[in-house]
């Protein structure tokens, strides 16, 4: 019997140890060690979701960033403030600008020796300070984030008074009234002003300062798919994809049939929309807006004369679809006034990419095509009658007003038969089918321009 009771005691002890292990606090770590943009926003939100699904007791954000996009920082701040699990920031080097906003949103802040925290003035991509309306918006966001942590009671001069847990005026000072008065804390200064709970050199020391001796620990690790999606969500990559879409459509319009430019445009569109759709940011109707916009542009060019209402509508729908695809539609459902600052980055990305695309296309058409680099795709052979080329010389001005028969479909370019001779021709507008009777209305650059006789 004695061995039986000994075995039973061992089993009970083992079960007690297992239960004790299950009762240990569960700490989940998420690293923010890059520029704040849509990819880092996505990583944080994914990490917070995994921490909630795993029933973590604490979330530690290891922060080392010089800042980044204001809209992404605002979304990350909001996600942290809505967390029911306590979120702790560990600034192990820098938490500047957008990083300061994210840190203040956390329930507790710990800093390493030599770390700094603050300098949240809003600047553009070149570092130039933006106008006052942007600074005012950032100051209010920093102030309200500090206020979200509420007040605490302290004894001063023998009286119990309520003070802010994080002083909103200090958070506001990190944006500054001007560039000469922008607050940036060292670790000791942050501790002195109640913006840091303690000094730690690593995650283990942070956990110890939190009063936790033993715990279960897990770190958010993005998958290969997460990294790929995060790469295509980078603003620079999105801008390049937009340029490829616009460039592919343009060059497809310059060449008959379906060729490589259209394939390139479709491929770039897939790489632009698919990551956004997989993340739940883009919706199918936004992709439909872009498709309808392209169709309207094609209709305006090929089926209607000039470039008017349909073309403008097509461009507006195309641009609006690209912009809205970058914005999480859930933001439109939040109560209260809409944060119009969230539109700055999407509109800027689309506008700058569109401008660079148009400027680049003009340069390519006029400069690069004649170069040796494009010998394989640019026609450089001399075209004369001996090689089968049929043109119109300036010595035949009397062809204007003549009637001809369409020899090959004018879509819009083709050939017409006039006086038993073939001429290069184009439809003045629209397309003209083979066998139609046309009239020559003008001649430019050795090419005849025709209109159907029935419409003249």
Number of C-alpha atoms within 10 A of each C-alpha: 5 7 8 9 10 11 11 12 12 12 12 12 12 12 12 12 12 11 11 10 13 12 11 15 16 18 19 24 23 22 19 19 18 15 17 23 22 23 20 22 23 19 21 21 16 17 22 24 13 14 23 16 9 12 13 20 18 20 25 23 25 22 24 21 21 21 24 22 22 22 23 20 23 21 20 25 23 14 16 24 20 9 15 10 17 15 23 25 26 29 30 23 21 23 31 25 27 30 29 27 29 27 29 29 26 23 17 19 24 29 31 21 14 13 18 23 28 29 26 28 26 25 17 10 8 6 9 9 15 12 10 12 9 15 21 17 15 24 24 15 18 28 23 15 24 24 19 16 18 13 14 12 12 12 9 9 7 7 9 11 12 13 12 16 17 22 18 19 14 18 28 26 21 26 28 21 15 12 11 7 12 16 18 21 20 18 23 18 14 21 17 13 13 14 25 25 19 21 23 20 16 15 16 12 16 23 18 12 15 14 9 14 11 12 15 14 13 15 14 16 14 13 9 9 10 16 14 12 19 21 16 21 24 14 19 13 14 24 24 18 23 26 24 23 24 23 21 21 19 17 17 19 16 9 11 11 9 10 12 12 21 21 15 19 23 16 15 21 20 16 18 24 23 17 20 21 17 11 16 14 17 24 20 10 12 21 21 14 21 22 16 18 24 20 16 21 22 17 17 21 18 16 13 14 12 11 12 12 11 18 21 15 16 23 17 14 21 23 18 18 22 24 21 20 24 26 20 16 14 9 12 12 8 10 7 7 7 11 13 8 12 19 14 13 19 21 17 13 19 21 16 14 21 21 12 15 21 15 11 14 18 12 12 13 11 10 10 15 17 14 11 10 10 12 13 9 8 13 11 13 8 8 12 10 9 7 9 8 12 17 18 18 11 11 7 10 11 9 17 15 13 13 20 25 20 26 20 18 19 24 16 18 19 20 24 29 18 16 10 9 10 18 21 20 27 25 25 19 19 17 18 23 17 15 14 18 19 23 21 24 17 15 19 10 9 15 18 25 22 28 22 21 13 9 7 8
